[in-house]
Amino acid sequence: MTDAAWQKSSRDFLFGYVKARYPILRPVLFWLERSRPGVYETLTRPAEDGTVFDLGGRALKCIHFPGHSPGSLILSDERTKTLYVGDAVNKGLFLFFEGSPPLKEYAARLRDLARLSGYDRIWDSHSEKPLPFSFIGYYADFLERAALEKSVKSDIPNGGNDVYIYKEAGDKFELPSIEVFYTKNLL
């Protein structure tokens, strides 16, 4: 995310998506495009699989989990029995970016993650409350059920490549729906 080309690409995608989906926000985006720099300078420390952040009496361990993005990390907190999964596992996963794996391959990665023991819940980056740890295995099964004939074309801009949405009811987890956004070549 510190790479200038990645920042520009990500920003262009986000602005294009918001412009298409929320036209009322176009004046705000126009102002942001003119007033903000395109690339942000950042101070970073590398984090990779196994890196531990000691927060003083609490430690979070990194699990490298590429898919949604190449550098996706999950943070495990053994003390609270929680995985902080960010966008790696959530109710509306984007798996159509360059470098995203095929859905079946990602499902296999999720099954490996679901084999971890000692965790009760996950926090993703889009929920207001945690999900049970069992959601990981359920989501892997969900990805296995995805099929083009059960999907609809989305309005998400993706450089000329159509993005499809496969969706199911999320009743089991008190969610309106569970979705995955993907391109045909990743099915």
Backbone as CSV, one residue per row, in Angstrom:
resi,resn,N_x,N_y,N_z,CA_x,CA_y,CA_z,C_x,C_y,C_z
1,MET,0.808,-1.199,0.000,0.000,0.000,0.000,0.848,1.260,0.000
2,THR,2.145,1.108,0.237,3.012,2.286,0.222,3.545,2.573,-1.170
3,ASP,3.340,1.669,-2.110,3.801,1.842,-3.478,2.962,2.920,-4.179
4,ALA,3.612,3.893,-4.799,2.922,5.023,-5.429,1.955,4.559,-6.516
5,ALA,2.356,3.591,-7.325,1.476,3.104,-8.391,0.240,2.431,-7.800
6,TRP,0.434,1.655,-6.733,-0.703,1.005,-6.085,-1.652,2.050,-5.509
7,GLN,-1.102,3.089,-4.877,-1.941,4.138,-4.301,-2.786,4.802,-5.380
8,LYS,-2.171,5.129,-6.511,-2.916,5.783,-7.597,-4.005,4.856,-8.132
9,SER,-3.663,3.605,-8.368,-4.625,2.631,-8.878,-5.786,2.466,-7.899
10,SER,-5.484,2.343,-6.636,-6.505,2.162,-5.618,-7.402,3.391,-5.521
11,ARG,-6.798,4.552,-5.563,-7.559,5.798,-5.498,-8.456,5.951,-6.724
12,ASP,-7.923,5.655,-7.904,-8.723,5.741,-9.129,-9.917,4.791,-9.062
13,PHE,-9.697,3.574,-8.569,-10.781,2.603,-8.434,-11.844,3.122,-7.474
14,LEU,-11.416,3.572,-6.294,-12.355,4.036,-5.282,-13.174,5.225,-5.788
15,PHE,-12.504,6.202,-6.388,-13.217,7.377,-6.887,-14.181,6.978,-8.004
16,GLY,-13.764,6.083,-8.907,-14.635,5.631,-9.986,-15.868,4.909,-9.454
17,TYR,-15.659,4.066,-8.456,-16.758,3.322,-7.845,-17.754,4.265,-7.171
18,VAL,-17.242,5.193,-6.370,-18.125,6.123,-5.663,-18.871,7.017,-6.650
19,LYS,-18.180,7.481,-7.693,-18.845,8.322,-8.704,-19.991,7.569,-9.381
20,ALA,-19.762,6.304,-9.711,-20.782,5.511,-10.400,-21.940,5.147,-9.473
21,ARG,-21.631,4.794,-8.257,-22.661,4.292,-7.345,-23.382,5.396,-6.585
22,TYR,-22.677,6.495,-6.271,-23.242,7.573,-5.448,-23.040,8.923,-6.140
23,PRO,-23.773,9.188,-7.221,-23.572,10.427,-7.987,-23.710,11.697,-7.152
24,ILE,-24.478,11.637,-6.086,-24.653,12.814,-5.245,-23.335,13.273,-4.614
25,LEU,-22.369,12.357,-4.522,-21.077,12.686,-3.908,-20.062,13.241,-4.908
26,ARG,-20.420,13.357,-6.175,-19.474,13.840,-7.188,-18.859,15.195,-6.850
27,PRO,-19.616,16.187,-6.341,-18.975,17.467,-5.981,-17.903,17.312,-4.896
28,VAL,-18.149,16.419,-3.942,-17.165,16.179,-2.880,-15.918,15.533,-3.476
29,LEU,-16.112,14.563,-4.349,-14.971,13.901,-4.976,-14.187,14.878,-5.857
30,PHE,-14.894,15.747,-6.549,-14.228,16.761,-7.362,-13.305,17.608,-6.483
31,TRP,-13.819,18.022,-5.335,-13.011,18.824,-4.407,-11.815,18.014,-3.890
32,LEU,-12.052,16.753,-3.515,-10.963,15.908,-3.009,-9.879,15.688,-4.064
33,GLU,-10.294,15.469,-5.316,-9.320,15.253,-6.387,-8.422,16.470,-6.571
34,ARG,-8.954,17.630,-6.340,-8.187,18.872,-6.536,-7.356,19.257,-5.305
35,SER,-7.789,18.842,-4.133,-7.156,19.333,-2.911,-6.189,18.367,-2.242
36,ARG,-6.247,17.095,-2.591,-5.394,16.116,-1.920,-4.290,15.631,-2.847
37,PRO,-3.134,15.382,-2.288,-2.066,14.824,-3.123,-2.411,13.401,-3.553
38,GLY,-1.851,12.987,-4.674,-2.132,11.652,-5.191,-1.405,10.550,-4.464
39,VAL,-0.277,10.861,-3.833,0.529,9.854,-3.159,0.871,10.374,-1.772
40,TYR,0.758,9.504,-0.790,1.056,9.884,0.580,2.390,9.295,1.000
41,GLU,3.197,10.097,1.633,4.438,9.594,2.205,4.077,8.828,3.471
42,THR,4.711,7.708,3.675,4.372,6.896,4.829,5.627,6.424,5.538
43,LEU,5.503,6.229,6.811,6.548,5.619,7.613,6.070,4.212,7.897
44,THR,6.812,3.233,7.466,6.359,1.856,7.596,7.406,0.995,8.290
45,ARG,6.905,-0.079,8.853,7.743,-1.158,9.357,7.221,-2.421,8.711
46,PRO,8.094,-3.249,8.194,7.596,-4.465,7.542,6.918,-5.393,8.546
47,ALA,5.828,-5.964,8.117,5.127,-6.982,8.897,4.924,-8.157,7.960
48,GLU,5.229,-9.309,8.437,5.078,-10.514,7.621,4.535,-11.625,8.486
49,ASP,4.324,-12.765,7.885,3.814,-13.906,8.616,4.673,-14.160,9.849
50,GLY,4.057,-14.186,11.013,4.778,-14.446,12.251,5.220,-13.208,13.015
51,THR,5.172,-12.031,12.408,5.534,-10.810,13.118,4.596,-10.636,14.310
52,VAL,5.157,-10.263,15.451,4.356,-10.051,16.657,4.446,-8.590,17.059
53,PHE,3.303,-7.993,17.294,3.233,-6.633,17.821,2.945,-6.732,19.309
54,ASP,3.903,-6.304,20.114,3.719,-6.310,21.561,3.085,-4.985,21.955
55,LEU,1.859,-5.051,22.424,1.133,-3.846,22.793,1.215,-3.576,24.292
56,GLY,2.127,-4.246,24.981,2.259,-4.080,26.417,1.211,-4.900,27.148
57,GLY,1.504,-6.146,27.416,0.548,-7.024,28.072,-0.411,-7.707,27.110
58,ARG,-0.290,-7.386,25.871,-1.132,-7.997,24.849,-0.321,-8.083,23.564
59,ALA,-0.359,-9.223,22.930,0.420,-9.413,21.707,-0.507,-9.812,20.563
60,LEU,-0.256,-9.226,19.404,-0.984,-9.594,18.197,0.009,-10.185,17.210
61,LYS,-0.311,-11.355,16.709,0.575,-12.050,15.782,0.006,-11.973,14.379
62,CYS,0.871,-11.687,13.403,0.459,-11.557,12.001,0.400,-12.918,11.313
63,ILE,-0.660,-13.087,10.551,-0.809,-14.242,9.670,-0.951,-13.665,8.264
64,HIS,0.022,-13.940,7.402,-0.053,-13.447,6.027,-1.174,-14.196,5.320
65,PHE,-2.101,-13.437,4.726,-3.266,-14.064,4.104,-3.621,-13.337,2.817
66,PRO,-2.797,-13.511,1.773,-3.064,-12.813,0.514,-4.351,-13.308,-0.138
67,GLY,-4.951,-12.431,-0.903,-6.177,-12.778,-1.612,-6.926,-11.516,-1.969
68,HIS,-7.521,-10.891,-0.954,-8.198,-9.615,-1.199,-7.182,-8.605,-1.714
69,SER,-5.996,-8.643,-1.136,-4.849,-7.887,-1.631,-3.612,-8.730,-1.366
70,PRO,-2.521,-8.496,-2.100,-1.326,-9.339,-1.931,-0.730,-9.287,-0.529
71,GLY,-0.871,-8.175,0.160,-0.262,-8.032,1.479,-1.222,-8.188,2.630
72,SER,-2.400,-8.733,2.387,-3.386,-8.862,3.469,-2.823,-9.638,4.646
73,LEU,-3.104,-9.110,5.828,-2.690,-9.743,7.077,-3.909,-9.961,7.961
74,ILE,-3.853,-11.012,8.733,-4.818,-11.261,9.792,-4.037,-11.145,11.087
75,LEU,-4.618,-10.502,12.070,-3.967,-10.376,13.377,-4.665,-11.312,14.351
76,SER,-3.876,-12.148,15.011,-4.456,-13.083,15.973,-4.158,-12.605,17.387
77,ASP,-5.165,-12.651,18.212,-5.048,-12.262,19.617,-5.451,-13.474,20.444
78,GLU,-4.472,-14.214,20.906,-4.749,-15.439,21.652,-5.419,-15.139,22.986
79,ARG,-5.100,-13.994,23.585,-5.671,-13.652,24.891,-7.189,-13.496,24.824
80,THR,-7.678,-12.835,23.779,-9.125,-12.619,23.657,-9.793,-13.641,22.733
81,LYS,-9.001,-14.574,22.218,-9.500,-15.621,21.314,-10.159,-15.029,20.073
82,THR,-9.517,-13.981,19.539,-10.066,-13.232,18.419,-9.087,-13.170,17.263
83,LEU,-9.615,-13.303,16.042,-8.852,-13.013,14.833,-9.400,-11.720,14.245
84,TYR,-8.511,-10.779,13.979,-8.874,-9.542,13.295,-8.546,-9.769,11.823
85,VAL,-9.588,-10.043,11.036,-9.387,-10.521,9.672,-9.422,-9.427,8.611
86,GLY,-9.739,-8.190,8.997,-9.783,-7.103,8.023,-10.723,-7.424,6.880
87,ASP,-10.216,-7.336,5.657,-11.018,-7.649,4.479,-10.780,-9.070,3.980
88,ALA,-9.975,-9.851,4.685,-9.670,-11.212,4.234,-10.892,-12.127,4.322
89,VAL,-11.770,-11.876,5.281,-12.998,-12.645,5.457,-14.061,-11.644,5.878
90,ASN,-15.047,-11.426,5.035,-16.134,-10.536,5.444,-17.379,-10.812,4.628
91,LYS,-18.437,-10.125,4.948,-19.732,-10.416,4.324,-19.837,-9.972,2.875
92,GLY,-18.872,-9.217,2.372,-18.888,-8.751,0.988,-17.487,-8.677,0.425
93,LEU,-16.891,-9.811,0.188,-15.479,-9.905,-0.172,-15.214,-9.563,-1.633
94,PHE,-14.231,-8.708,-1.876,-13.781,-8.363,-3.226,-12.626,-9.285,-3.592
95,LEU,-12.833,-10.138,-4.565,-11.773,-11.019,-5.063,-11.665,-10.866,-6.583
96,PHE,-11.493,-9.624,-7.027,-11.371,-9.391,-8.465,-10.174,-8.520,-8.811
97,PHE,-9.346,-8.213,-7.858,-8.176,-7.386,-8.114,-7.067,-8.210,-8.764
98,GLU,-6.130,-7.526,-9.388,-4.979,-8.220,-9.959,-4.273,-8.973,-8.837
99,GLY,-4.011,-10.230,-9.045,-3.355,-11.055,-8.029,-4.324,-11.800,-7.128
100,SER,-5.628,-11.522,-7.246,-6.602,-12.277,-6.450,-6.610,-13.726,-6.926
101,PRO,-6.716,-14.682,-6.007,-6.737,-16.094,-6.403,-8.123,-16.518,-6.879
102,PRO,-8.216,-17.637,-7.584,-9.530,-18.193,-7.918,-10.322,-18.489,-6.638
103,LEU,-11.633,-18.428,-6.730,-12.476,-18.611,-5.553,-12.236,-19.942,-4.855
104,LYS,-12.080,-21.002,-5.621,-11.871,-22.335,-5.014,-10.535,-22.393,-4.259
105,GLU,-9.513,-21.733,-4.801,-8.210,-21.679,-4.122,-8.330,-20.879,-2.822
106,TYR,-9.062,-19.774,-2.871,-9.251,-18.964,-1.665,-10.048,-19.751,-0.624
107,ALA,-11.035,-20.528,-1.074,-11.812,-21.368,-0.158,-10.892,-22.352,0.561
108,ALA,-9.926,-22.927,-0.155,-8.977,-23.860,0.470,-8.131,-23.148,1.523
109,ARG,-7.721,-21.914,1.240,-6.962,-21.133,2.230,-7.813,-20.870,3.477
110,LEU,-9.088,-20.564,3.241,-9.989,-20.331,4.376,-10.156,-21.598,5.212
111,ARG,-10.222,-22.746,4.561,-10.350,-24.012,5.302,-9.125,-24.244,6.196
112,ASP,-7.940,-23.901,5.673,-6.730,-24.005,6.498,-6.825,-23.072,7.702
113,LEU,-7.288,-21.853,7.474,-7.440,-20.893,8.558,-8.462,-21.396,9.581
114,ALA,-9.537,-21.998,9.113,-10.598,-22.501,9.993,-10.107,-23.640,10.887
115,ARG,-8.977,-24.244,10.540,-8.423,-25.340,11.352,-7.663,-24.833,12.578
116,LEU,-7.402,-23.527,12.650,-6.742,-22.985,13.837,-7.611,-23.289,15.049
117,SER,-6.981,-23.534,16.168,-7.773,-23.816,17.367,-7.584,-22.683,18.377
118,GLY,-8.545,-22.570,19.252,-8.454,-21.603,20.338,-9.071,-20.247,20.052
119,TYR,-9.797,-20.117,18.950,-10.412,-18.823,18.624,-11.931,-18.947,18.654
120,ASP,-12.574,-17.902,19.165,-14.029,-17.891,19.287,-14.704,-17.003,18.265
121,ARG,-14.011,-15.935,17.868,-14.677,-14.947,17.019,-13.690,-14.273,16.077
122,ILE,-14.277,-13.602,15.073,-13.484,-12.802,14.140,-14.098,-11.400,14.071
123,TRP,-13.249,-10.438,13.845,-13.681,-9.064,13.565,-13.234,-8.749,12.156
124,ASP,-14.179,-8.392,11.292,-13.773,-7.954,9.962,-13.834,-6.434,9.920
125,SER,-13.454,-5.872,8.802,-13.368,-4.410,8.727,-14.687,-3.753,8.339
126,HIS,-15.762,-4.514,8.198,-17.024,-3.921,7.763,-18.206,-4.262,8.665
127,SER,-17.976,-4.853,9.812,-19.078,-5.248,10.686,-19.085,-4.413,11.959
128,GLU,-20.267,-4.312,12.523,-20.431,-3.570,13.770,-20.303,-4.461,14.983
129,LYS,-20.239,-5.756,14.756,-20.052,-6.700,15.851,-19.249,-7.882,15.319
130,PRO,-18.630,-8.638,16.221,-17.833,-9.771,15.744,-18.718,-10.886,15.200
131,LEU,-18.105,-11.694,14.357,-18.755,-12.891,13.836,-18.147,-14.101,14.537
132,PRO,-18.898,-15.201,14.649,-18.306,-16.398,15.258,-17.184,-16.940,14.377
133,PHE,-16.229,-17.581,14.997,-15.098,-18.169,14.277,-15.583,-19.121,13.186
134,SER,-16.725,-19.764,13.396,-17.272,-20.717,12.420,-17.618,-20.063,11.086
135,PHE,-17.716,-18.725,11.053,-18.011,-18.024,9.803,-16.942,-18.302,8.749
136,ILE,-15.714,-18.529,9.170,-14.627,-18.776,8.211,-14.914,-20.031,7.396
137,GLY,-15.236,-21.121,8.059,-15.559,-22.362,7.349,-16.817,-22.220,6.513
138,TYR,-17.807,-21.515,7.047,-19.037,-21.280,6.303,-18.743,-20.503,5.027
139,TYR,-17.883,-19.493,5.119,-17.559,-18.682,3.946,-16.799,-19.512,2.905
140,ALA,-15.951,-20.425,3.360,-15.269,-21.323,2.417,-16.297,-22.153,1.657
141,ASP,-17.293,-22.702,2.363,-18.366,-23.458,1.704,-19.138,-22.572,0.730
142,PHE,-19.403,-21.341,1.155,-20.109,-20.371,0.321,-19.358,-20.148,-0.997
143,LEU,-18.047,-19.964,-0.931,-17.247,-19.766,-2.144,-17.317,-20.984,-3.059
144,GLU,-17.376,-22.160,-2.475,-17.493,-23.385,-3.274,-18.825,-23.439,-4.022
145,ARG,-19.864,-22.808,-3.474,-21.182,-22.827,-4.115,-21.317,-21.762,-5.212
146,ALA,-20.401,-20.816,-5.274,-20.493,-19.729,-6.262,-20.486,-20.298,-7.674
147,ALA,-21.377,-19.761,-8.499,-21.485,-20.198,-9.891,-21.933,-19.003,-10.724
148,LEU,-21.431,-18.915,-11.932,-21.758,-17.796,-12.805,-23.263,-17.701,-13.063
149,GLU,-23.917,-18.843,-13.270,-25.356,-18.813,-13.548,-26.180,-18.385,-12.337
150,LYS,-25.594,-18.376,-11.152,-26.280,-17.916,-9.941,-25.839,-16.497,-9.552
151,SER,-25.031,-15.870,-10.400,-24.472,-14.550,-10.114,-25.090,-13.495,-11.011
152,VAL,-24.919,-12.252,-10.617,-25.361,-11.132,-11.448,-24.174,-10.207,-11.687
153,LYS,-24.228,-9.551,-12.821,-23.177,-8.590,-13.161,-23.328,-7.354,-12.270
154,SER,-22.208,-6.869,-11.730,-22.250,-5.690,-10.872,-21.931,-4.432,-11.678
155,ASP,-22.069,-3.301,-11.028,-21.737,-2.029,-11.668,-20.355,-1.525,-11.245
156,ILE,-19.569,-2.371,-10.631,-18.242,-1.963,-10.164,-17.302,-1.838,-11.364
157,PRO,-16.676,-0.663,-11.544,-15.728,-0.505,-12.658,-14.452,-1.299,-12.386
158,ASN,-13.986,-2.000,-13.411,-12.798,-2.836,-13.231,-12.006,-2.916,-14.538
159,GLY,-11.716,-1.784,-15.115,-10.877,-1.747,-16.304,-11.390,-2.573,-17.461
160,GLY,-12.684,-2.632,-17.664,-13.237,-3.383,-18.777,-13.526,-4.839,-18.472
161,ASN,-13.096,-5.340,-17.337,-13.397,-6.718,-16.941,-14.658,-6.723,-16.090
162,ASP,-15.663,-7.470,-16.507,-16.911,-7.524,-15.761,-16.700,-8.138,-14.384
163,VAL,-17.329,-7.528,-13.396,-17.312,-8.039,-12.029,-18.701,-8.595,-11.738
164,TYR,-18.749,-9.811,-11.206,-19.996,-10.484,-10.878,-20.141,-10.583,-9.367
165,ILE,-21.409,-10.672,-8.935,-21.713,-10.827,-7.513,-22.450,-12.141,-7.324
166,TYR,-21.915,-12.972,-6.454,-22.648,-14.147,-5.998,-23.097,-13.835,-4.581
167,LYS,-24.387,-14.059,-4.299,-24.963,-13.638,-3.022,-25.877,-14.707,-2.472
168,GLU,-25.858,-14.839,-1.140,-26.797,-15.703,-0.428,-27.303,-14.944,0.791
169,ALA,-28.425,-15.393,1.324,-28.952,-14.800,2.550,-27.969,-15.050,3.692
170,GLY,-27.866,-14.093,4.579,-26.941,-14.221,5.707,-27.633,-14.488,7.020
171,ASP,-28.848,-15.030,6.940,-29.672,-15.231,8.136,-28.942,-15.957,9.267
172,LYS,-28.198,-16.962,8.920,-27.515,-17.779,9.940,-26.609,-16.926,10.823
173,PHE,-26.082,-15.830,10.274,-25.159,-14.980,11.019,-25.735,-13.584,11.283
174,GLU,-27.053,-13.470,11.156,-27.746,-12.197,11.378,-27.196,-11.087,10.478
175,LEU,-26.936,-11.455,9.219,-26.463,-10.510,8.213,-27.512,-10.422,7.110
176,PRO,-27.641,-9.249,6.474,-28.602,-9.158,5.374,-28.260,-10.115,4.235
177,SER,-26.969,-10.235,3.934,-26.529,-11.147,2.877,-25.040,-11.411,3.034
178,ILE,-24.580,-12.415,2.325,-23.160,-12.731,2.226,-22.847,-12.728,0.742
179,GLU,-21.793,-12.019,0.347,-21.499,-11.822,-1.069,-20.018,-12.029,-1.357
180,VAL,-19.746,-12.328,-2.622,-18.395,-12.304,-3.133,-18.472,-11.639,-4.502
181,PHE,-17.521,-10.761,-4.768,-17.414,-10.044,-6.047,-16.191,-10.629,-6.755
182,TYR,-16.362,-11.075,-7.997,-15.288,-11.773,-8.694,-15.392,-11.544,-10.199
183,THR,-14.356,-11.925,-10.916,-14.378,-11.906,-12.381,-14.448,-13.356,-12.869
184,LYS,-14.943,-13.545,-14.097,-15.131,-14.904,-14.648,-13.869,-15.748,-14.550
185,ASN,-12.729,-15.139,-14.824,-11.491,-15.927,-14.840,-11.108,-16.453,-13.461
186,LEU,-11.726,-15.958,-12.403,-11.393,-16.425,-11.047,-12.416,-17.405,-10.498
187,LEU,-13.396,-17.753,-11.312,-14.412,-18.692,-10.835,-13.899,-20.079,-10.897
